[in-house]
Amino acid sequence: MTQPGHILIVDDTQKNIQVLGTILKNEGYMISVAMNGEQALAAMDRVRPDLVLLDVIMPVMDGFEACRRMKANQETADIPIIFLTAKVESTDIVQGLELGAVDYVTKPFNATELLKRVKTHVTITRLQQEREEQIRTLSAALDEIQRLHREQDAFLRHEVNNAVGPISGYAELLVAQAGDALTDRQRSWLSKIQDGTGSIQRMLDGMKKLQTFEREHVELATRPLDLNEMLDHAVRDLKMATGSDVHVVLSVPEQVVMVSGDPSFLPGVFTNLVKNAVEHVQGLEDDAQRTVRVTLESVNGQAIVTVANGGEPVPAERLATFFDKFNSTKADMGGTGLGTSYASLVTKAHGGTISVLSDAANGTRVRVELPTA
């Protein structure tokens, strides 16, 4: 059977203590007593009651001052206090509640009413304590789950990388040694092997970068960066890497837009977003649809980069998870969704915002806003 609770009675009248003690003991409560505020504070250093019944008018230290000190102490601030008082003026009652008391009972008190109020506030306190303990337990469990996930991800990356490395290496060795002896069909097979292993290795690298940011332990080494130049490099590098028939059009203002960023991370935001847009329109028959537009503006202290593409709009149900990991609709082209997730995490780490809109009339637009430097 659960113990009803531990009550500290603070009153300078012995008879009141005896009456209150008898009433509460008959209901199963444990009792501690003090005859003024100083004794009450000393008692609370030794025990932690579930509730304090505190008289207002007492010698040495009155109830108001005792309440003030209890609430100022982090160790006792959450213990509920019910004032026992013969003072029924509204100003006195308001003063007690403003000091942090949860309730008051006027003298002479009704035993039934007193017990109901004591039980109510002890129950509330215990429920709050249980909830806080559950939150602590849940938080610890989530921390452990996240730790296990990180270890699992690291293990899988290591094992997959160990398995993929030799495949990629032997494929390159075969191309180098066999040379012209390979048929066109065999070259095609080897090309697919190399493309596949390269895609896996890029995914592993993306997962590692994402995990770094998800741990929230990244200390950015920021410095002023030329955003015009950063976007130009992202577009040119992507064109060279893909050799795609997709048209990537970059529009930047004549005036250089500077942002504060970490050069090891921030460029990847735009490389990933442009690559994602290119993958979305690759293979479309309409030449006009195979266009990705990257624009840069500087508005009211914000650098605004928009990456827009045509093609089929992103379904509404996918927009909600657009920046989640493994959300790609282009898995058949090597897409994983890690790029957009990386872009979101890094943008936010730099104090920026990122959003996406998509509809049939205007296509898909990803918008990144960063404070200008």
C-alpha positions as CSV (number, residue, x, y, z in Angstrom):
1,M,0.0,0.0,0.0
2,T,1.4,3.4,-1.0
3,Q,2.2,5.8,1.9
4,P,-0.2,8.8,1.8
5,G,2.6,11.2,2.3
6,H,4.8,13.2,4.6
7,I,3.4,16.5,6.0
8,L,5.4,19.3,7.7
9,I,3.2,21.2,10.2
10,V,4.5,24.7,11.1
11,D,2.5,26.4,13.8
12,D,3.5,28.2,17.0
13,T,0.5,26.9,19.0
14,Q,1.0,23.4,20.5
15,K,-2.7,22.6,20.5
16,N,-3.0,23.3,16.8
17,I,-0.1,21.0,16.1
18,Q,-1.7,18.3,18.2
19,V,-5.1,18.6,16.5
20,L,-3.6,18.7,13.0
21,G,-1.2,15.9,13.8
22,T,-4.1,13.6,15.0
23,I,-6.2,14.3,12.0
24,L,-3.4,13.6,9.5
25,K,-2.0,10.6,11.4
26,N,-5.5,9.0,11.4
27,E,-5.3,9.2,7.6
28,G,-1.9,7.5,7.5
29,Y,0.2,10.6,6.9
30,M,3.7,10.9,8.4
31,I,4.2,14.0,10.4
32,S,7.1,16.4,11.1
33,V,6.5,19.6,13.2
34,A,8.1,23.1,13.6
35,M,7.0,26.0,15.7
36,N,8.3,28.9,13.6
37,G,9.7,29.6,10.2
38,E,13.4,29.1,11.2
39,Q,12.6,25.7,12.6
40,A,10.7,24.8,9.4
41,L,13.6,25.7,7.2
42,A,16.0,23.7,9.4
43,A,13.5,20.7,9.3
44,M,13.4,20.8,5.5
45,D,17.2,20.5,5.4
46,R,16.8,17.1,7.0
47,V,13.6,15.8,5.4
48,R,11.7,16.5,2.2
49,P,8.0,16.6,3.0
50,D,5.4,16.1,0.3
51,L,3.5,19.2,1.6
52,V,3.9,22.0,4.2
53,L,1.0,23.3,6.3
54,L,2.3,26.7,7.2
55,D,0.9,29.1,9.8
56,V,1.1,32.8,8.9
57,I,1.5,34.6,12.2
58,M,4.5,33.2,14.2
59,P,7.4,34.6,16.3
60,V,11.0,34.6,15.0
61,M,10.0,34.2,11.4
62,D,6.4,34.4,10.1
63,G,4.9,32.2,7.4
64,F,5.2,34.7,4.6
65,E,9.0,35.0,5.1
66,A,9.4,31.2,5.5
67,C,7.4,30.7,2.3
68,R,9.6,33.2,0.5
69,R,12.8,31.4,1.5
70,M,11.4,27.9,0.7
71,K,10.5,29.0,-2.8
72,A,13.9,30.7,-3.3
73,N,15.7,27.4,-2.5
74,Q,15.9,25.2,-5.6
75,E,15.8,22.1,-3.3
76,T,12.5,23.0,-1.8
77,A,10.9,25.3,-4.4
78,D,8.6,22.6,-5.8
79,I,7.1,21.5,-2.4
80,P,3.5,22.7,-2.2
81,I,2.6,25.0,0.7
82,I,-0.9,25.5,2.2
83,F,-1.2,28.5,4.5
84,L,-3.1,28.1,7.7
85,T,-4.3,31.6,8.7
86,A,-6.9,33.4,10.8
87,K,-6.3,36.4,8.5
88,V,-9.1,36.3,5.9
89,E,-8.5,39.7,4.3
90,S,-8.1,39.3,0.5
91,T,-4.8,41.2,0.5
92,D,-3.3,38.6,2.9
93,I,-4.6,35.7,0.8
94,V,-3.3,37.2,-2.4
95,Q,0.1,37.9,-0.8
96,G,0.4,34.3,0.2
97,L,-0.5,33.0,-3.3
98,E,1.9,35.4,-4.9
99,L,4.7,34.1,-2.7
100,G,4.1,30.6,-4.2
101,A,1.6,29.0,-1.9
102,V,-0.8,26.6,-3.7
103,D,-3.8,27.1,-1.3
104,Y,-4.9,28.4,2.1
105,V,-7.2,27.2,4.9
106,T,-8.7,29.6,7.4
107,K,-8.7,29.0,11.1
108,P,-10.7,27.5,12.7
109,F,-10.5,24.8,9.9
110,N,-12.9,22.1,9.0
111,A,-11.1,18.7,9.2
112,T,-12.8,17.2,6.1
113,E,-12.1,20.3,4.0
114,L,-8.5,20.3,5.2
115,L,-7.9,16.6,4.4
116,K,-9.4,17.1,0.9
117,R,-7.0,19.9,0.1
118,V,-4.0,18.1,1.5
119,K,-4.8,15.0,-0.5
120,T,-5.4,17.0,-3.7
121,H,-2.1,18.8,-3.5
122,V,-0.1,15.7,-2.4
123,T,-1.6,13.8,-5.3
124,I,-0.7,16.6,-7.8
125,T,2.8,16.8,-6.5
126,R,3.3,13.0,-6.8
127,L,1.9,13.0,-10.3
128,Q,4.3,15.8,-11.3
129,Q,7.2,13.9,-9.8
130,E,6.1,10.7,-11.6
131,R,5.8,12.6,-14.9
132,E,9.3,14.1,-14.4
133,E,10.8,10.7,-13.6
134,Q,9.1,9.3,-16.7
135,I,10.5,12.1,-18.8
136,R,14.0,11.5,-17.4
137,T,13.6,7.8,-18.1
138,L,12.3,8.4,-21.6
139,S,15.1,10.9,-22.3
140,A,17.7,8.5,-21.2
141,A,16.2,5.7,-23.3
142,L,16.1,8.0,-26.4
143,D,19.8,8.9,-25.8
144,E,20.6,5.3,-25.6
145,I,18.7,4.5,-28.8
146,Q,20.4,7.3,-30.6
147,R,23.8,6.1,-29.4
148,L,23.0,2.6,-30.6
149,H,21.8,4.0,-34.0
150,R,25.0,6.0,-34.4
151,E,27.1,2.9,-33.6
152,Q,25.1,0.8,-36.0
153,D,25.4,3.4,-38.7
154,A,29.1,3.6,-38.2
155,F,29.5,-0.2,-38.2
156,L,27.4,-0.5,-41.4
157,R,29.3,2.2,-43.1
158,H,32.6,0.5,-42.2
159,E,31.5,-2.9,-43.3
160,V,29.8,-1.7,-46.6
161,N,32.8,0.4,-47.5
162,N,35.1,-2.6,-46.9
163,A,32.9,-4.7,-49.2
164,V,32.5,-2.1,-51.9
165,G,36.2,-0.9,-52.0
166,P,37.6,-4.1,-53.5
167,I,34.8,-4.3,-56.1
168,S,35.5,-0.8,-57.3
169,G,39.3,-1.5,-57.2
170,Y,39.1,-4.7,-59.2
171,A,36.8,-3.1,-61.7
172,E,39.3,-0.3,-62.3
173,L,42.2,-2.8,-62.5
174,L,40.3,-4.9,-65.0
175,V,39.7,-1.8,-67.2
176,A,43.4,-0.9,-66.9
177,Q,44.8,-4.3,-67.7
178,A,42.3,-5.6,-70.3
179,G,42.2,-2.5,-72.3
180,D,41.1,-3.0,-75.9
181,A,40.4,-6.7,-75.2
182,L,37.1,-5.8,-73.6
183,T,34.0,-5.8,-75.7
184,D,31.6,-2.9,-75.7
185,R,29.2,-5.0,-73.7
186,Q,31.8,-5.8,-71.1
187,R,32.8,-2.2,-70.9
188,S,29.1,-1.3,-70.3
189,W,29.0,-3.9,-67.5
190,L,32.1,-2.5,-65.8
191,S,30.8,1.0,-66.2
192,K,27.6,0.0,-64.3
193,I,29.7,-1.6,-61.6
194,Q,31.8,1.5,-61.2
195,D,28.7,3.7,-61.2
196,G,27.0,1.5,-58.6
197,T,30.0,1.4,-56.2
198,G,30.6,5.1,-56.6
199,S,26.9,5.8,-55.7
200,I,27.3,3.6,-52.6
201,Q,30.5,5.4,-51.5
202,R,28.8,8.8,-52.0
203,M,25.9,7.6,-49.9
204,L,28.2,6.5,-47.2
205,D,30.0,9.8,-47.2
206,G,26.6,11.6,-47.1
207,M,25.5,9.5,-44.1
208,K,28.7,10.3,-42.2
209,K,28.3,14.1,-42.8
210,L,24.6,13.9,-41.8
211,Q,25.4,12.0,-38.6
212,T,28.0,14.6,-37.7
213,F,25.3,17.4,-37.8
214,E,22.7,15.3,-36.1
215,R,24.9,14.9,-33.1
216,E,24.8,18.7,-32.8
217,H,28.5,18.7,-31.8
218,V,29.7,20.5,-34.8
219,E,31.7,23.7,-34.2
220,L,31.6,25.7,-37.4
221,A,34.8,27.5,-38.5
222,T,33.0,30.4,-40.2
223,R,34.5,33.2,-42.2
224,P,33.2,35.6,-44.8
225,L,32.4,33.7,-48.1
226,D,31.5,35.0,-51.5
227,L,28.1,33.4,-52.3
228,N,28.2,34.4,-56.0
229,E,31.5,32.5,-56.4
230,M,30.2,29.6,-54.3
231,L,27.1,29.1,-56.6
232,D,29.2,29.5,-59.7
233,H,31.5,26.7,-58.6
234,A,28.6,24.5,-57.6
235,V,27.0,24.9,-61.0
236,R,30.2,24.4,-63.0
237,D,31.4,21.4,-61.0
238,L,28.0,19.7,-61.4
239,K,28.0,20.3,-65.2
240,M,31.5,18.8,-65.4
241,A,30.7,15.8,-63.2
242,T,27.4,14.9,-64.8
243,G,27.9,15.8,-68.4
244,S,24.1,16.1,-68.4
245,D,21.9,17.5,-71.1
246,V,20.1,19.5,-68.4
247,H,20.4,23.2,-68.7
248,V,21.6,24.9,-65.4
249,V,21.1,28.6,-65.5
250,L,22.7,30.8,-62.8
251,S,21.5,34.3,-62.1
252,V,23.4,36.4,-59.6
253,P,23.5,40.1,-58.9
254,E,26.5,42.2,-60.0
255,Q,27.3,43.1,-56.4
256,V,29.0,40.3,-54.5
257,V,26.8,38.9,-51.7
258,M,28.8,37.8,-48.7
259,V,27.7,35.4,-46.0
260,S,29.4,34.0,-42.9
261,G,29.9,30.3,-43.4
262,D,32.1,27.3,-42.9
263,P,33.8,26.5,-46.3
264,S,34.0,22.9,-45.4
265,F,30.2,22.5,-45.2
266,L,28.2,25.4,-46.7
267,P,29.1,24.8,-50.4
268,G,27.6,21.3,-50.0
269,V,24.2,22.9,-49.4
270,F,24.0,24.3,-53.0
271,T,25.8,21.4,-54.7
272,N,23.3,19.0,-53.2
273,L,20.3,21.1,-54.0
274,V,21.3,21.7,-57.6
275,K,22.2,18.0,-58.1
276,N,18.8,17.1,-56.7
277,A,17.0,19.5,-59.1
278,V,19.1,18.1,-62.1
279,E,18.2,14.5,-61.1
280,H,14.5,15.5,-61.0
281,V,14.4,16.7,-64.7
282,Q,16.9,14.3,-66.3
283,G,15.4,12.2,-69.0
284,L,12.4,14.4,-69.7
285,E,11.6,14.6,-73.4
286,D,10.6,18.3,-73.4
287,D,13.8,20.3,-73.7
288,A,12.2,23.3,-72.0
289,Q,11.5,21.1,-68.9
290,R,15.2,20.1,-68.6
291,T,16.2,23.4,-67.1
292,V,17.3,24.2,-63.5
293,R,17.4,27.8,-62.5
294,V,19.6,29.0,-59.7
295,T,19.0,32.6,-58.6
296,L,20.7,34.7,-55.9
297,E,19.2,37.9,-54.3
298,S,20.1,40.1,-51.4
299,V,17.0,41.5,-49.6
300,N,17.0,43.3,-46.2
301,G,20.1,41.7,-44.9
302,Q,19.2,38.2,-46.2
303,A,20.9,36.3,-49.0
304,I,18.2,34.3,-50.8
305,V,19.1,31.4,-53.0
306,T,16.3,29.7,-55.0
307,V,16.9,26.5,-56.9
308,A,13.9,25.9,-59.3
309,N,13.2,23.1,-61.7
310,G,10.3,21.9,-63.8
311,G,9.0,18.4,-64.3
312,E,6.4,16.6,-62.3
313,P,5.6,18.5,-59.0
314,V,6.5,16.8,-55.8
315,P,3.4,15.2,-54.3
316,A,1.9,17.0,-51.3
317,E,2.5,14.1,-49.0
318,R,6.2,14.1,-49.9
319,L,6.7,17.8,-49.4
320,A,6.3,17.2,-45.6
321,T,9.3,14.9,-45.7
322,F,11.3,16.6,-48.4
323,F,14.2,17.2,-46.1
324,D,14.1,13.9,-44.4
325,K,16.8,11.2,-45.1
326,F,16.1,8.6,-47.7
327,N,13.1,10.5,-49.1
328,S,14.2,10.4,-52.8
329,T,11.8,9.7,-55.6
330,K,14.8,9.1,-57.9
331,A,16.3,6.0,-56.3
332,D,16.6,4.5,-59.8
333,M,19.0,7.3,-60.6
334,G,21.1,7.0,-57.5
335,G,19.2,9.4,-55.4
336,T,19.0,8.8,-51.6
337,G,17.4,12.0,-50.2
338,L,20.6,12.5,-48.2
339,G,21.5,15.6,-50.1
340,T,18.3,17.6,-49.2
341,S,18.6,16.4,-45.6
342,Y,22.2,17.6,-45.5
343,A,21.2,20.9,-47.0
344,S,18.6,21.4,-44.4
345,L,20.8,20.6,-41.4
346,V,23.8,22.7,-42.6
347,T,21.6,25.7,-43.5
348,K,20.0,25.7,-40.0
349,A,23.4,25.3,-38.4
350,H,24.4,28.5,-40.2
351,G,21.4,30.4,-38.7
352,G,19.4,30.2,-42.0
353,T,16.1,28.8,-43.1
354,I,15.2,26.4,-45.9
355,S,11.8,25.7,-47.5
356,V,10.3,24.0,-50.5
357,L,7.2,24.7,-52.7
358,S,6.0,22.6,-55.6
359,D,3.1,22.8,-58.0
360,A,2.2,22.0,-61.6
361,A,2.3,25.7,-62.7
362,N,5.6,26.7,-61.2
363,G,7.5,23.5,-60.7
364,T,9.6,22.9,-57.6
365,R,11.4,25.7,-55.8
366,V,13.8,25.2,-52.9
367,R,14.5,28.5,-51.1
368,V,17.5,29.0,-48.8
369,E,17.9,32.2,-46.7
370,L,21.1,33.1,-44.9
371,P,22.1,36.3,-43.0
372,T,24.5,38.4,-45.1
373,A,27.9,39.2,-43.6
